[in-house]
Amino acid sequence: MNYLKKPSWQLDEKEITPKELFDKRRSFIKLGAASIVSSTAIVEALAKENLPIKNLKYNEAVNNNLELNTYEQITSYNNFYEFTTSKERVKYMAHTLDTNGWRITIDGLIDKKIEIDFDDLIKKFTLHERIYRFRCVEGWSMVVPWVGIKLSDFIKYANPNSKAKYIRFETLFDDDIFPDQANMLFPAVEYPYVEGLRMDEAMNNLSILAVGLYGSSMPKQNGAPIRLIVPWKYGFKSIKSIAKISFVEKEPLNTWQKSNPKEYGFYANVNPNVDHPRWSQKRERVLGKFFKQKTLMFNGYEKEVAHLYKGMDLTKYF
């Protein structure tokens, strides 16, 4: 008899929070959107937790015992400097982000430049739910049930040639949408926001292009309509509102590395043994929790990604 072996990053589900609601949510997913109307208990539970109605069709990942942050927490505490440096104000300002007709440019070391509508793009792929830890370089963290495309599947679709060693991502530049991009004198960072991955990092099974969370489309304050998620790296690597993806030969200069190379490196791997110059990285504050917890090497994904950095001095390549 053959058994399916689950990936090592997936754990047994034991203490999903809120447990009762999450169980009902899974029942709702199985039954379909129409059935929720007839279930008062589920409607009340969804309303209580301010959860969105599921509108994405995806293959659900094996359940795990990571304690989920609530939808309200995940969507109310965000770094999105294009709007503001205030994490709490982003959700009130993100209404200006118009994702209708969103187009993504794919270029660089590929046979032919591609310009594609976001809605058309995601129709080409199977969506997956991935419950991941998310660790900010500032020392806070959360657990998010992302829905997205495997980045490796996207790369196969783009079909870069053998000269492509890195993949470069760029956030939309539109100063009518993003207030800080219109701030010519003292912007928070240099725009457009840029991030990058080495090709083997991008091809790793954990890397995804997220298009939603909690089963629904990506909230604007969380980087709608599409963002990068690389869970073993600090959150600033997970670039939001992607409008351009390029395959390149040389290492891209990412925004925060360009802004302050002594504090932010290209790799940005979560490493409790390497402190930020202005604070410790040994512990983190999970949103909603009073006490801090220990930060795990590679954010708990060491088994899946440590081999990518074999022989590298991780205090130098931070």
Beta strands, then each sheet from edge to edge (+ up, - down):
strand 1: 103-108
strand 2: 114-117
strand 3: 128-135
strand 4: 140-150
strand 5: 166-171
strand 6: 194-198
strand 7: 208-213
strand 8: 216-217
strand 9: 227-229
strand 10: 242-248
strand 11: 283-286
strand 12: 293-294
sheet 1: 2+ 1- 10- 5+ 6-
sheet 2: 3+ 4- 7+ 8-
sheet 3: 3+ 4- 11- 12+
sheet 4: 3+ 4- 7+ 9-
end
